[in-house]
Amino acid sequence: MPYHPGGVLFVALGLVLVAAGSLWRGRVLRPLSAKRAHSAATRDRSRNLLRSADMAIAEARRRATPGEPAIVTVGDVHRVASLHYGYVSVDHEEAAAALRRRFEAADCHRDCMTDAFN
């Protein structure tokens, strides 16, 4: 039975790639310890809540008619966090803190209103 040179070349290339992959090991992407995993999850959650607040502010600004202020509530941040990031429960104070930070960073005092400062 004659060997097809393309098949032999394909198998040889595969073996070379497997050998190179076993010799060259990349950086571990996920934390190995439980403490580092917990801190990474906390960072991701706070970053995602800030993004949720940004999206809620942008959505409120789109909804507002010209001349009227955009109204952003903590409930809007809850809704965006659950829809986009799948968070089932978000603490009210945590969402309000994220909304306050993004509200001040986006200079919303001139065209927005919120209940996060109560």
N, C-alpha and C positions, 0 to 999 in steps of 0.2 A: 504494500500500500504506500504510494508516494505521499510525501509531506508537502503541503502547500506552503510556500515561503511566507505568505501574508499571515497565515495562522501562527506559524512559529514565531514570527516577528512580534505579533500581538501578544502572545504568551510571554515572550522574553521581556517586552516592554512592561507588562503587568508585574512580573517578578522584580524588575528593577525598581518600579515605583513602590512596591511593598517593602523592599529592602531599604530604600531611601526613607520611607515613612517611619520604619521602625528605628532607624539610626538617628534621624533628626526629629526631635520631639519639640513641639511648639509649647508656648506658654499656656499654663492652665487657665482657662477662662472663668471657671466657677470657683468660688472660695471653697476650701476644704474643711475648714472648721465651722462649727455651729455658730460661734460668736461672730465670725466674719460674714457668714451667710445671713444672720439676723441683721447686722448693720447694713449689708447691701440691700436687703429687702426694705429696711426703713428708709434708706436713701431713695430707692426707687419709688416708694409710696409717696414721700414728700414731694419729689420731683413731679410725679404724675398728678398730685393734687394741685401743684402750682400750674401745670399745663391745663388742668381742668378749669381752674379759675380764669386763665387766659382765654380759653375757649368760651366760657360763660360770658365774659366781658365782651368779647367780639360778637357773640350771638346777640347780646342785648343791644349793642350799638347798631347792629344790622336791623333789629326789630324796631328801634326807635324811629319815630317820624322826625323830620327836620324841625328844629326848634324845641323839641321836648327832650328831657334828659333820659338816658338809658337807665333802666332799673335792673340791677343785678342782685339776686338774693343768694343766700347760702344754700337754699334748696336747688338753685340752678347748678351750683358747684356739685352738690350731691348727685343730681341727675346726670351731669356730664361724666362724673367719675364712674358712675355705675354703667353708663352706656358705652363709654370708650375704653375703660380700663377694667371693668368687671368687678369693681369693689361693691360688695353687698352691703357692708356697714361702714359708714364714714362718720366719725365723731363730729358733732356739730361744732365744737370749739376748734378742732383741727381744720375743718373746711373753712370756718370763719377766719382763722389765722392766715390760711393760704390766700383767701380772697382779699384780706386786708393788705397783705404784702404785694400782691399783683395790682390791686387798686391804686396803691401809692406809686408803684413802679411805672404804671401806665399813665400816670397823671390824669386820673379819672375824676378828680374833684371838680373839674370845670364842666363836664358833660355827662356825668353818671351819678347815680344814687345807689346806696347799698344798705343792707341791714347788718353788715358784718361788724360794725363798730358799736353795737348795742351791748 
